[in-house]
Amino acid sequence: MHGFTVNQVTAVPELFLTTVSLSHDKTGAKYLHVAREDSNNLFSVQFRTTPMDSTGVPHILEHTVLCGSQKYPVRDPFFKMLNRSLSTFMNAFTASDYTLYPFSTQNPKDFQNLLSVYLDAVFFPSLRHLDFWQEGWRLEHENPTDLQTSLVFKGVVFNEMKGAFTDNERVFSQHLQNKILPDHTYAVVSGGDPLKIPDLSWEQLKQFHATHYHPSNARFFTYGNFPLEQHLKQIQEEALSKFQKIEPNTAIPPQPLWDKPREHCVTCGTDSLATDSEKQTMVSVSYLLADITDNFETFTLNLLSSLLVGGPNSPFYKALIEAGLGTDFSPDVGFNSSTREAYFSVGLQGIAEENIETVKQIISRTIDEVIEDGFEEERIEALLRKIEIQMKHQSTSFGLALTSYIASCWNHEGDPVDLLKIAEKVARFRQCLKEDPQFLQKKVKQYFKGNPHRLTLSMSPDGAFYDKKAMMEAAKLKEKIEALSEEEKKQTYEKGLELLDLQSKPQDTSCLPALKVSDIEPRITFTELETSITAEDVPVQYCAQPTNGMVYFRAVSSLNTLPEELRPYVPLFCNVITKMGCGALSYREQAQEIDLKTGGLSVSPHITADDSHLDIYEQGVLFSSLCLDRHLPDMMHIWSEIFNNPHFEDEEHFKVLVKMTAQELSNGIPDSGHMYASIRASRTLTPAGELQEMFNGMEQVKLMKRIAEMSDIKPVLRKLPRIKKYLLNSDNMRCSVNATPQQMLHAAKAVESFLKGIARSKKERKPTRPHVIKKPSDPKTAGSEALSCSQIPRKLITDPTFQPCQMKTHFLLPFPVNYVGACVRTVPFMASDHASLRILARLMTAKFLHTEIREKGGAYGGGAQLAHNGIFSFYSYRDPNSMATLSTFEKAAEWAKAGKFTQQDIDEAKLAVFASVDAPLAPSDKGMNNFLYGISDEMKQRHREHLFAVSRDNLIDAANTYLAAGKRTKGLAILGPDNPYTAKDPSWVIR
């Protein structure tokens, strides 16, 4: 078929799919198609990329191939296509030993358009010198138009990797892989080491492309319900027919095994948010395991790893976490199967340096105990059930999950189809255990006890770490500049101007394919919902969906009556309430029961803005859980026990949970800095902003650090039963169930008996903020045929005295990059201007901010977005600039006010917005907009019509009304290093 031969067709019933394996006759390219009744179709192409140095060549190549190709010679077709398509996903990833280019869409025409752009990008890229400069690295004057400013390193990947190495977990994981597999490609940093990136030349980049990006070194994957034949025809005609077979020689040899264990010590930057400055060391012991192409062995070792480190019942949790030596497991704990040979790693972070030996002793003792005692049958059963739930739970990005799941195994010539036959592996695993009860213990003995290929890695902070890096970068810079002749210096300046000119020139993108606004469905499909009020006066929303025999239960409980002084502790309460034990169960037994009977229980704060008023909001806590239908009564019983008899006695265990939470929050900042900046910047713009900052902002990070540092934690522990009294009862509660129609009756009974069994307050509690607004909003729900009004009653609150005010905050962090946020108060969801601003945000991002912040400024990311709560935010991510970026935000508003965009730009922005509005929804999430936010399908349809109607004038008006300087209250925030401007300006609060 179209130059391909079909090798094998296999049905995998447990995942409701059929695979077709093919190979391309002329080039030997491999192809796997997965046919499944899913409209969210995916394509990916994967190349084995095996760099032998840390210049980041595969990563810079991944960026550069997306900057224009033979058929599409525009700059940056990848980012341009984001606005010309209804894609549900578009990206590219550089792993240690492969590079993957996936996209997904529900529209067949869109699929062909994107496939054409992706094929041309990877096989026939332009790889222009200036694109390499922009995306990789370059020497350029600080201000490119001013010869007097000094030369510095710039480049998107250069800054991205500088940002990545501020994340200490990332640094540790990188060292771990480099040192346990030291003899080939795994010994280098495939993403690029910022100090090595400037050693890469443009010629080396082109050479790497020629040898690695060839069909003979490629694996194609397609997924979904579009016909395979059409894909094959297009891939053959547009790409493969133009190549001959080569021998790529990119295979990775097995790692020669060591005859004795090795140890390494490395350093990193200090963490200013760590709970204890004396305890910032991490240590782990790692073991090299089997080749990942042995699928059953990999499956077994993966399960074994979960048994060893998963949850409070695992031997390593008991031995390491509960020893009180550290804050959490070391990074990359457990099974790592992204390299040719898998490895297992276990250790602690947040320990004192003198405890390294103790940790090593505990690890070796624990392994001996496991070999002796084995594992409880119940824990093994719980894990196997988890696999069953994972197979039944339907996600909307199943295709993306599959391509990622098979990538590593397939990359090393493993069999990806066999990998998908999970039921077979489970059956075989059960058989092995039955035949030999010592099956798992023998594996522990084989891979852990007698394994000389063992690496002990420790990492301690060095106060001068970032200064040393900066000095090394300065030395590298000096070396590069001194090597330039006067003529070359002049050329460098001219090239800088040429790049700036290229970045600023409007481009003709007419050669790129595009969908039209008329390709978007005018109406949404309405979801049928039923609502009933139980005997306890609790409204329950029922949504019948093809959930594959899974039941999804959620409940929201209001915080309206909670005393102010308990508020800051709500996130901590949410975090520990399902982990402290309940009823007759200790926390260990509870964890076991949750694993055996459910797909997980989670509790989180729930703050949502009203759809029609910026100053009205709902504050509550959301309870979510899922299970197989046969376990529903068990799951509801666990919830009843948590509501009625939660345990708050175990101070030691509470301390462990607090330390882990504080550590996770601190570790998350390098990845989510822009979110923290935006939350902080919007804090004083609406009444809910204060609460958002308290629950989800830097305030929460700092509060958890303080709690983790307390020598006596009892006062905090005592707050939990008080919070429980206000939260865990049926007074101000609503529930929802998503399940199949056949399960509904059964589910309704289980929920009603749960509600009957939990407490109600004896006396009517007064809300602490007296202004409560009851909302059964929008009574005109889905036509008169709906059995009952689907609007669920909710109690929202407001503060009539609230006045928005401006605030500027700079959080000082020891990173070499910034995260910048600027927020403006605009209009609520149902206002027609909300639609204009939503499209304007997309337009400003694509046509102005992306160029200024990423291409010219060198930040890894930046843009504008409008949130449901009416806050319009500008942000940048891993940004070498701060004040310059804030002035770019202001220029963006001027640009929008001047209407410097065309009708085509507007249509592209509409496509991009509709791509997110119409992103597929899983059966488990249908009806959630209505349940959580009070947004009915009718309201969604109205917002949709507002979006379609947005005109050029609406956009210019919106920019003038809301974004022009001085028109609306705005807030600013920066997370990042010392900054002379904010230090001198008294209007900035420095934290």
N, C-alpha and C positions, 0 to 999 in steps of 0.2 A: 504494500500500500504506500504510494508516494515515496518510494525509495526506502521504505522500512520493512522489516520482516517481523511478524508476530512470533514471539518465542514461547509464550505461555499465558493462559487465561485462568485466573484463580478466583473463586468466590470466598469471601470472608464474611460469613453470615453475622457474626457477633458485632461487626461494625457496619452492617447493612451496605457492604460495598463489594465491587468486583474489580480485580486488578488486571491490567493488560500490560505485559512486559514486551518491549520491542527493542530492536537494534537497527541502526542505520547502516545500510549495506556498504555505502561508499566510504564513510568516515569512521564507522565503528561507534558513533555516538550512542549512548544508552538512553532509553526512554521508558518511563513508567506512567501509565494512565490509571487513575482510580475513578471508576464510574460510580456515582452515588446520587440518589435523588436529593440534590442540594443545589439551589439556584445560585449560591455564592461560589462561583467557579474560580479556580486558582491556576496560575501558571508559575513555574519557577525553572530557572536554569542555574546549574551549580558547576563550578570549576574547581578542580583540586589545585590549590595554590600553596606552594611550599617554599616560602622565602628562606634564605640562609643567612640573613642579617636583619638588624632591627631598624632599618630605614623606613619601615612601614609601607614598603612598595605595594603589597596587595591592597592595603587600605586606601592609599592615595590613588591607586589605579581604579578601585571601586568608585571613588568620587569622580575621577576624571573621565571615565568612559561615559558617565551620565551628563557630560558637558557638551554634547553635540556629536553627530555621526554623519556618514556620507549622505544618507537619504534625508537626514534632518539636521542641516548644518547650523542650526541656531545655537546660541549659548544656552546651556542648561535646559534641554528638552524635558529632563526628568521633572524639575520643579514646575515647568510650564504645563506639563500634562496633568499635574495635580488639579489644575483649573480647567481642563478641557475634557474631563472624564468624570464618570460617576463611580470611580473605583472605591472599593471598600477597604483596600489596603494597597500601598505601594511603598517599597523600600528596597534596601540592599544591605547585606551583612557581610562583614569580614570575620571569619572564625580563624582559629589557629592554622587550619590546614585546608579550608575551602572558602570560596566566596559565593554567596547565594543571592539571586535576584528574583524575588517573588512579587506578584501583584494578584489582586482578586477583584472581581466585579460580577454584578448580577445581569449585566446587559451584554448580549452577544456582539453587537457592533462595537461596543467599548472594548470587549475582549480582543477583537481583531486589531483595533487601533493600538492598544497598549502592547500587544504582542509584537506588532510591527516596530514600535519604538524601542522596545527592550531588545529584540533580536539585532536591530541595527546598532544599538548602543554597544552591546557586548562583542559583536563580531566585526563591526566596521566603524569603530570610534574615530573621531578626528584626532584626539590626543594632542591638541595644539599646545605650544609651549606656554602661552599665557594662561591656559586652563590649569596646567601643571603648577604654575606660579601661584594662581589664586587658591587652588584646592590643597596643594602640597605645602611648599614653603617657598619663600622668596626673601631677598634682602630688599628693603624699601625704606625710603625716608619716612620718619614718624609722620610727618605731614607730606604726602607724596608731591605736593605742588611747591614745597619749600626746600630748596637745596641746603639751607642752613641747618635744618633739623637733622638729628643723627640717624644713621642707618640702623634698622632693627629687623629682627626676624618677624615675618607675618605668614599667614596661611591658615586655611580652615582646619586641616588635619593637625597641623602643628599646635594650634590652640586647643583643639578637641582633646588631644592626648595630654597636653599640659593639665587640662581640667581633669581628665580621667585619673591622672596620677596624684590628684589631691585626695582620692578616695583610698584610704588605707587598706580597706578590705581588697580592693582591686589590686593594689600594689602587692599585697601578700599572695593573692591567688596567682598573679603573674610570676612571682619568684618561685612559687611552689611548682608550677608546671615546667618552668625553665630548668629547675634543678632536679626534678624527679625523672625527666626525660631529656637528658643533657646532650644527646649525641646527634640530633638531626634538627629538623625544622622547629621542634617544640622548644628548643633552647633559645629562640629569639622572640622578640615582641612583634607579632604580626601586625598589630595596629600602629606600631612605630613608637620608638623611644624619642621624646622631644630632643634629646641631645644627639641622636643619630640621624634623625630625619633630614637635617641639612647636608648629609653626605650623599643623598640620593640625587642622581642626575636625571635629566629628561630622557637621555638615551637609554639609561637602565630601565626606566619606566616602560618605554616602548618595547624594549627587548623582552621584558617580563610578560607583556601582553602577547607578543608573538608566540612565545613558547607555552603559555598557560591557557590563553583564551582561544582554544581551538576545539572544534567539534569532537575530535578524538579524545579530548580531555574533559568532555562535557557530559552532564546528566540532565535530561529534561524530565519535568514532572508536570502532569496536568491532572486536575481534580474537578468533579462536579457533574452536572447533567447536560453540558453542551457536547455535541457529537465529536468524537475523537478524530474522525477522518478530516474534518475541516482544519483542525490544529496541525495535523501531519502535513497536509497539503501546503499550508502557509509557511511552516518551518522549513520544509524542503525547498520551496520556491524562493523564499526571501533570504535564506541563509545557507543551508547545508549543501545545496547543489553547487555552491561556489567553492567548495573545499575538496582536497584530497586527504587521504588518511596519513597521519604521521604517528611516530612513536613518541608520546609525550614525556616519558621518563620522569613522571612526577610522583611515582609511588614512594611511600615512606617505609624504609626498612624497619624490621622489629628492633626495639631498643635492646642492646646487649645487656644481659642481667648482671648486676653487681655481685661480687662475692662477699662484700661486707657492707653494713649500713653506713650512711653518710649523714653528716650534720652541717647545717649552714646557719649563720646569724646575719641578719640584714637590718637596715634602719629605715625609718619613715618619718614623716612630719608629726609634730605633737598635735593632739586633738584638744582644742581649747574647751570643748564641751564634754570631755570625758568626766566620769563621775569622780575619779580619784587620780590626781595627776601623777601619783607614785605608782599607779597600776595601769600601765598602758602597753604592756608587753603582750604579744600573741605567740603561742607556740602550737605546733601540730606535728603529729607523727603520721606519715603517709606510706602506703604500701602499694607497690605496682601489682596489678592483678592480671586478668586474662585479656587476650585479644578480643576487641569488641565485635568482631565478625562471627564469633561463636555465640549465636543468639540465645541459646538456652542457658549457657554459662553466665552470660551477661544478665539475663532475666533473674537467675538465681542469686547472683552477687548483688544485684540491685535490691532485691527483697531482703537479703541478708543485711545489707547496709541499713535499710530502714529499721530492721529489728534491733540493730546495734545502737542507733542514735535517734530514732524517731519517738518523740513524746516522753512524758515523765516516767513511763514504765520501762524505758530502754536501759540496758546496763550502763551505757556511757553517761546518760543523763543523771542516773543515780550516783555514779562514781565521780563524775567531773563537775557537772553543774551544781549538784547539791553539796559538793565539798566546800562551797563558799570561797573558793580561791579566786574566781574570775567572774565576769559578767555574763558571758554567753559562749557558745561553741565558737571555735576559730572559723574563719571564712572557708568556704568550699568544703564544709563538713559533709561526710557521707560519700556517696558514690559519684565519681566523675567519669563520664563515658564519652567525652567529646574528643578524646585523642585515640590513636590507634590501639594503645593498650590502656585499659581503664585503670584508675587508681582510687583507693579509699583513703580518706583523710579524717583524722579526729584530733581535737585539741581544744584549747581555751583561749579567749581573748580577755583583756582587762585584768591581767594578773601582774603580780610584782615579779621583777626579773629573777629574784632569788628562788621563785617557786617553779622555775622551768624543770628542774630535776624531779620535783615532787609529781608534776603532771605526767612526766614520762613514766615514772614508776606506777602511777595509778593506771595508765593506759595498759602497761604490760601485765599488771595484776588482773585487770578486768578481762583481758583476753583469756588468761588462764582460767578465770572463773566461768566464762562463757563455754569454753571447751569442756569444762567439768559439768556445768549445770544445764546447758542448752537453753531453749526458749519455751515459754508457756504456749500450749496449743492455741489458747484463745487469742494471743497476740498475732500468731501466724494467720489464724482465721480472719481476724479483723483486717489484716493487710490484703488478703485475697478478696474480701468483700469490697474493699476500697477500689480494687481494680474493676470489679463488676460495676460499681457505681460510675467510675470514670468512663467505662464503655457505654453506659446507658445515658449519661448526662450529655445533652446535646449543646454544643457551643456553636456560635455563628461563624467562628473562624476555624472550623475543623480542618479545612484544607491546609491552612497555614500551620496548624499544629502537626499535621501529618508530614508535611515537607520538612519541618524542623526535626521531627522525631526520627525520620529515616536518614537524614543527611549524613551523619557521621559514619554509620554502618555502611551505607552505600558508597561513600567516599573511598572506603578501603576495600572495595570489591565484595562487601558482604551482600546477603540476600535481603532486600528490603521487603519483599512480599512475605517471606517467612517471619520477619520481624512483626508484621501486622497480625499474625495468627496468634492472638493473645490467649484465647480460650484453650488452644492446644497446649501452650506453655503452662497455663495454670493446671491443666489436667496432668501433664507430665510431672510437674512439680509435686502435686499431691501424691502421685504414684511413687516418686522417689522417696518421699517421706514415709510412705506406708511401708515400702520395702526395707527402708533403713531409717529408723527413728533418729540415728546419729548423723544423718545426711548433712545437716547444716553445721553441726559441730566439726565434722571432718573438713568441711570447706574452711572454717575458721582456722583450723590447725594448719591446713595446706597453705592458705594465702597470708595468714597473719603471724602464726607462731614460728613457722620455720622459714620465713621469707627474708633473705638477706637484702633484697632490693627495697630498703626501708629508708625514708628520709625524715630526719627531724629538722624542722625549720622554725627558727624563732625570729621575731621582729620586734625591735624596741625603738621608741621614739628618740629622735635626736633634735634638741631645741634649735640647732642651726641647720636642719635638713633643707628647708626651703632656701635659706641664704646660700648654702653650698651649691644647690641646684642653680640658683641665680648666678653665682660666680662662675660655675662651669659653663652656663649658657653665655655669659659675658665673654669668657675666654674663647669659646667656639666662635662667637660673633667677631671678636677681634681678629682671630685667625682667618676667618672668611674675608674680612674687610682688608686685612693687610695683604692678602693674596691678589687683590684687585689692582690692575694698573689704572692710571688716571683715565685712560680711554674707557676701560671697563666700568669705572665709577660713573662716567658720563652716560654710558649705555644703560647702567642700572637705573639712573634717574629717568632716562627717556622711556625705558620699559615700564617703569612705575606709572608715568603719565599715560602711556599707551593703554595700560591695563585699566586705569581710572576712566579713560575715555571710552574704552570698550564697555566697561560696566555701566556707564552713564548713557550710552546711546540707546534710543528706542530700537527694538528689533522687529524684523518682519517674521512673524511666527506662522505665516499662512501655509508653510509647507507641512506643519504638524496636523495630524488628523484631530478632529474634535467632534464631540456630540453637540447637539443644539438644545436650547432651553425647551424646545418643543418635544424633545425626546423624554422629558421628565413627566411621569404620571401626574395628571392634574389633581386626582383625589387619592386619599389614603384608604386602605381597607380598614373598616371599623372592627374592633375586637369585641366580641360579646362578653359582657360581664354580668354577674348577678350579685346583688348585695342583700344580705339578710341581717336582721338585728336579733341577737340571741337573747335568751331569758335574762342574762346579766346586763342587758343594754349595751352589748359590745357589737359594733358593726363588723361583719365579715364579708370580704369580697371573694367571690368564687370565679375562677377563670378556667374553663375547660380547654385543654390543649393536648396535642399529641406528645406527651412527655416521656413515652417509652417506659411506662411503669414506675416513674419517679414521682414523688410528691414534694412540692416546695411550699414551706410554711414560713410566713413572715408576720411580725407584729410590730406596731409602733406604740410606745408608751410616752405620754407627755411629761415634760419637765416643768410644767407651769407651777406646780406647788412646791418645787424644791427650794429650800432656803438658799439665799445668795452665797453664803460662805461655803456651801458644799459644792457649788458649781464647778470650780476648777478641777475637782477630783472625778468628774463624770467619765472622762476618757479612761482613766486608770480603772475605775469601777467596771466599765465595759470590757476592758482588757482581761480582768482577772475573774469576773463573775462565773465564767464557765470552766475555770481551772482550779478552783479552791476546794472542790468536793461539795456534796449536797446529800441531804437525807441520810441514808445508811451508808453512803459511799464515801470513801476517802478520795482525795484528789487523784490518786493513782487509779482507783477502781472506776472513778467517773470518766477519766480519760479513756480507759479501756472500753467502757460501755458506749461512749460516744463513737469510738472507732468501730465497734462491732455493729452498732445499730443505725448509724447515720453517715452521711457524707460530710458531716461537720456542722458545728453550731457557731454562729458568730454574733457579736453584739457590738454596735458602734453608735456614736452620737449622730443625730439626724437633725440638721438645721436647714430649713428650706424657706425660700422667699415666697411671698404670695405672688400670684400671677398678675394682679392688678394694682398693687400698692407696694412701693419700695420700703415703706416703714412698717409693714406688717409681716410677721414671719412665724413659722412653727418651730418649736424647739422640743426635741424628744430623743428617744433612743430606739434604734431599730434592731430587732432580733431576727436573724435569718437562719434557716436550716433546710436540709434536704435529706431524703432517705428513699430506699426502695419501698414500694407500697406495703409490702408485708411487714415492714418494721414501723409503720406509722404510730400504732399505739405505744410502742416502746419509746419512740422519739418524743412523743407528747408527754410521756411519763417523766422523761429526763427533764424537760422544760418545767413540768409541775414541781419537781423536787428543787430545781434551781430557784424557782419563784418562791416556793414556800419555806424551804429549809436550806438555804445556802450556808456554807461554812465560812466563818471569818476568824478561825482560832489560830490557824497554823502560821505563826509569825515568820518562821524560817523559810517556808515555801513562798510566802508573800514577798519576802526580801529577794528571793531568787527571781520572781516574776518582775519585780520593780527594776532590778538591775538589767534584766534582759530588755525590758521596754526602753529604758533610758539609753542603753547601748544601741538598740535598733534605730531610735530616733536620731541619735547623733550620727550614726553611720549613713543615714538616709539623706543627709543635707547635700553632699556633692551632686547627687542625682536629682534632687527636687528643689534646689535653691531658688529657682524662679517661682515655684509655687509659694514658698515661704515669703518671698519678696512681695508677691501680689496680695497674699492674705494680709500682710502687714500694711501694705499701702492702702487697702480698702477698709482698714479697721474702723476709721472714724467717719465713713461715708453713709452707713446705714445702721439702724439699731442692732441688726444681727451681726454686724462686723466685729464688735467687741467679743461676742461669743465665739465666732469663727476663729479669731486670733487666740482666744483662751483655750479652745478645744484642739485646733489643728495648726496653730502657728508656732512661731519661735517661743512664745510664752509657755506653751506646753512642753517644748523641748527643755526649756530652762527650769520649769517646775519639776519635771521628772529627774533632771540632774540633781536638783536640791534634795528631793525625796531620797534618791539613791545614796546621797552622801550623809543622810541622817544617822547618827549613832543609835538613836532610839526611834524606831519606826512605828511604835504603838499608836501615837496620836493620829497618824494617817490611817492606820488599820481600823481604828475606832470609828472613823467617818463612814466606812463602807456599810455597816448595818443601818446607819441613819439614812444613807442614800437609798438603800434597799426598801425601806419603809415607804418612801415616796414614789418609788419607781415600779417595784415589782408587785403591782396589784392591778385589778381590772378596771379601776376607776376611769382613767382617761386613756383608753386603749382601743386600737382597732387591729384586725387581723386580715390576712389574705392567704388564699390557697390556690396554687396552680397544680392541676393534676388532670388525668384523662377523664372523660365523661363517666366512664364505668366506675371510677374510684370516688366520684364526688360525694356520694351519700355516706360512704364509709369515712371519708375525710371530714365531712361536716360533723359526724358523730364524735370523732376523735377530738376535734377542736372544741366542740361544745363541752365535752366532759372535762377537757383541760380548763376551760374558762370557769366552769362550775367549781372546780377544785381549788382555784387560787383565791387569795384574799381580796376582799373589798374593804375600803376604809369604813370604820364604824361611823365617824362623823365627817360631814362635808368639809374638805380642806379648802382653805382660801388660796387662790393663786397668789404668789409673792409679787407679781406685777399685775395690778388690778385690771388692766385694760385687755380683757379677753374678747376675741371676736369669733363667734361661731360661724362656720362656713359650710353649708351644704351647697357650695357655689354651683352655678350653671345648671338649673333644673332641666333645661332642654337637652336631655341626653339622647342617645342613639334612637331617635324616632319613637313613636308611640308603641311600637311592637315590643320594646324592651319590657321584660316581665316586671322589673322593679327599677326604681330610680338608681342608677349605678353610682351616683355621687356619694362618697362616703363622708359623713360629718366629721369635721376637724375643728380643733380649738386653736386659733392663732392668737398671737399677742402683738401689742404695739406699745410705743412709748410716745405719747402726744407731746412730750416736752423735748423730744430729740432734735438737735440741730447738727447737721453735718459740718465738719470742720476739716481744715487742711492739716496734714501732719507729714513730716519727713523723717525717716529713720535710717540710720546706717548701722547695721550689725557688723562689727569687726570680726573677721574670720581670717585664719592664717593661710588663705588660699592665694595662689597667684592669678586667679580669675575672679570676675564679678558675676553676680546675678542681679539684674535690675528690674524693678517693677514700677509702673506709674498707673494709677487707677482713677477713673472718673465716674461719678454718679450720673446715670442716664435715666432710662425709663423701664417699667416692668414688662414682662413677657407679652401680655396681651395688647400692648400699645402698638399702633402700626409703625411708629418710629423704631420700635425694637427690631423689626425686620430690616429696616433701612440700615441701622447700625450694625446688625449682624453681617450684612453683605458688605458694608463699608470696611469692617474689620478684616474680612477676607481679602478685599480689594487692596487695602493699604499694605497688608502682609505681602501679597504676591507682587504688587507693582512698585512698592517703595521700600518697605522695611527690610525685606529679604536682601535686596541689593545693598542697602546702606549698612545694615548691621552685620550680615554674614559675609557678603562678597567683598565689600570695602573695609568694614570694621574688623573682620576676621573672627567674629564670635561664632560659636558652633550653631547657635540658633537665635531667632528673635521674631517678633511679630505682634499682632494685636488680636484680641478676641473679646467677644461679648458673652458674659455669663448669663444664665437664666435669671439671676437676681438683679439684672440691670446694671451690673458693674462692668464698665468697658476698661479692659486692661491692656497696656503695652508691656512687653517683657523681653528680656534677653537672657541667654543661657551660656555659661562658660565664656564670658565676654572679657577681652583684654581691656576694654574701656568702661567707664562708668558715667562721668559727666557728659562726655561726647554723645553717649547713647541717649541720655535724657534730653539733650538738645535735638537729637534725631527724632525722638518721639514728638517734639513740638513741631519740627519741620514737616512730619508726616501729616499733622493736622492742617498745616498751611497748604500742603500739597492737595489734600482732599478738598479744602475750602475753595481752592482755585479750579477744581474740577479738571485736573490734568489727566483725565482718563477717557477712553473711547467707549462706545456702546459694546464693542466686542469684549473689552475688559470687564464691563458690568456683567455680561452674559457668562463669562468665564467664572466670575466670582459667584454667580448664582449656581452654576453647576457644582462648584466646590462646596457651597453651603448645603445644597440638596444631597450631595454625596453623603454628608454626615447626618442630615435629617432622615434620610431613607436607608441608613445603615441597617442591615438585617438584625432582627430581634429574635433571640432564642425563645422557645416555648415557655421556658421558666421565667422569662422577663416580660412576657406580654401582660398588659394591664397594669404594669408597675408605675407608669407615669401618672395614672389615675390614682392609684393607691398611695404612692409616696408624696406626690406633689400636687394632687388635686387637678391635674390637667387631663381633661376628657378628650376623646377623639375629635369631638366637635371643635374644641378649642385648638387642637393641633391643626385641624383643617382650616380654621380661620387664620392661624398664623401662616400656614402654607400659602393661602391666598394673598396675605400681606407680602410674603416673599416674592411671589410671582409679579406682583404689581409694582415693586420698587423701581423707580425711574431715576434717571440722571439727576433731575432736580431734587428728588427726595434725598439723594445721597449728599448733594452739596448743602441742602438745608440742614440735614442732620449734622454734618461737619460744623456748620456755622453755629447751630443751636447748642450742641453739646461739647464739641471738642475744641472750639476756638479758645485761645488763651483768655482766662478770666471769666468765662461764661459759666462754668460749673465747678463745684468743689472737687478738688483732686488730691490724692495722696501719693507720696513717693517713698520707695524703699530700696536700699542697696544691701546685698550681703557680699562682703568681700574685704580686701586688704585695706590698710591705712590709706587715707586719701586727703591730700592737703586742702582741697576745696571744702569738703564737709567739715573738716576739723576747724577751719577758720570761720565758717558760716554759722552764726548762733541759731538760725532757724532749723538746723539739722540736729536731731537727737541722736547722740552716739551711744550705742549699747554694747 
